[in-house]
Amino acid sequence: MREIIGEAGDIVEKEIITLKDYKRFREIGRQINDEEFLYFASYDERMFLRLPEIAKKEGHNNWLEPEDDD
Amino acid sequence: MSRILEKLADQHEERLLNVLYNLENDVVKEVTRASKGQLVSQRLAIQLQPKIRQAIEENFLNEADILINEEYNKIAKEVLDNFGELKIPKKFKSLTEVDLQTINALKFQSFSGFEDIAERFLKVINDEVYQSAIAGRPFEDMVSNIRSHINGVYKQSNVREINELVDFVNENKFDVTKKAQVDEAIRKLHTQYASDRAGNNLRRYAGQIAHDSVMQFHGQFTVAKAKEAGIDKFSYTGTLVRDSREFCQRMLNRVLTEEQIREIWNTQGWAGKSTGDPFIVRGGYRCRHTWIPTIDETIDEIPEQPEEEQEEPTPIKKGRRSTLNNPVKESEVDVISSSIVADRLQKQITKNAKDERYPPVGNSRFSETNVGKVTGVEKLEDEIASQLNIVMQELDELAELYNVPKLRSITVSAKGRALMSMGDGNLRINPKYFNKKNVDKDTERFRNAFTGKGYSQRETDLAKKFKIGDSVTKERKKNPDTWVRPHNAFFYFDDEFDKFRNVLYHEFAHTVHQLKNRPKRIPLYDQPPIEEKLTNKVFDEGMFFKKGASRYSTADVQEWFAENFSLYHMGKEQLVDPKFIQFLEDEVLK
């Protein structure tokens, strides 16, 4: 199991999550391989629930990447 | 049944099945002509509907009409010939004016059975075309689906061996000496070329109704004539075949009174029994036996039902309402078109979105773009959409149980990687994980992640071993050798429908912690009450949420809640963290 998928897991579990974390998470999402697919799928669900925390800090959600943009 | 009746039933079935190939060609020709082999627009899909109706009427219904009007007189003659052999007054052996009226009424009734099926499949084909327009389904896929809706695995194909197998089956279907070879060809068609196809196609129903219609017409006219002649004894007649029902084997050649026959009908059950009158439906669908009137002096005893017969599994009932206590099983799912599901869900969601417990627009932490909408359900295969429709009934029940509003939007989209997500009653589903057909290299990764195959096989294996109480302290996220729990709760379920249901329950759990007891107006990003309680529990009692049955339940306290919730409501209490049950009782359900 590669470091980056562990890193994605660590990001969504952070007590305080930032826009920088989110950007890194999305970068990782574009690099995952077949073996890591399942884990990233779950982390992505977690990240969705944490978006409001980032929006609260940023005051808006114009920073959303295409994966999350409605 | 008599040889004449047997021959008629088989001939009618064969004639009707042959016509379905003309129908398949005509419908495909019409769709190709109108679309020029390109993607179908929604407008075109609607314009095609009368043409498709016309094709069904000119082929299927026209042949049914000819069969009934020209051939059913032969059945009536067969009944009268049988009466001719009985020692009864001559007046009951001839065709009367009343008989002619009865025959006409029965013919009309038979035709309406064919019309019902025609209407049903007209809708299925129209839905297929319309759904293809909405989903942007490639033309070739749409045509292939239309062919499947009509002829199932017997559809015409570009693959030579498929056509050869289909031709062989069609040519020898009624030849008993070639039954083994025909069975093998059918098996090959199903397993090698169409293993994922459900048997709900027009051919299946057309063949059945062509056969049963002959038998039922015979049964009804026979009973009418018997009553007229005052005969109340009947002999169960016909020949046994390899797969004859136990009931038919037990009844064969018995002479019973009408009263006895009705008593058996009301008190005994058997595999394949269908609803209706015992003289008309007899052993069940495709039964090859008939009750023939007799003036025999001897009357047999009612044969007892064998013990093991009572242990036969209950026939699968499709279309029933699903409940938390008795959820619909995979085998009970009545597969309907995803566009019909979309319509049904839209009505439900429109109503749900008006629930006053939802925060006013602008007061949700999550996107409100889709509130009140059902979007993209057509991207789900019919089977999966039908499953969604069923689980929605259970989610409604959960909403009532927890006193939270029911879901207010469903978006099916392949964007993002999550299987599903939920924010304040807005559900998002990624179809790539759940659709079973046309799986290519890309979607195989999604499928394996959900089904626990390929790289995810390890998760399936772990789910078979783990028990609550097993030590999890040595698990390390990045070291698979240390894992003792599967990553997700859905791996604890064997069939895909239950896995799908589990993910939906998990998502619904997020609705519970997001919306339960939530005041209508709170500062936009403040935690709602249940989430606040969960967070406080963590700070007060330490990392107590690390002992769930899945590794994902350790991601944070909300996922711990959702994973345990999904297992708790799906009968896996033995895998639920006892602290979850305590939290549920003390803080959520009180």
Interface residues (C-beta under 8 A of the other chain):
Chain A: M1 E3 I5 G6 G9 D10 V12 E13 G29 D34 E35 F37 L38 Y39 F40 A41 S42 Y43 D44 E45 R46 F48 L49 L51 P52 E53 A55 K56 P66 E67 D68 D70
Chain B: R365 F366 S367 T369 N370 K415 G416 R417 A418 L419 M420 S421 G423 R428 Y433 R445 F446 N448 A449 G454 Y455 S456 E459 K477 K478 N479 P480 H487 N488 H510 L524 Y525 Y552 A555 D556 Q558 E559
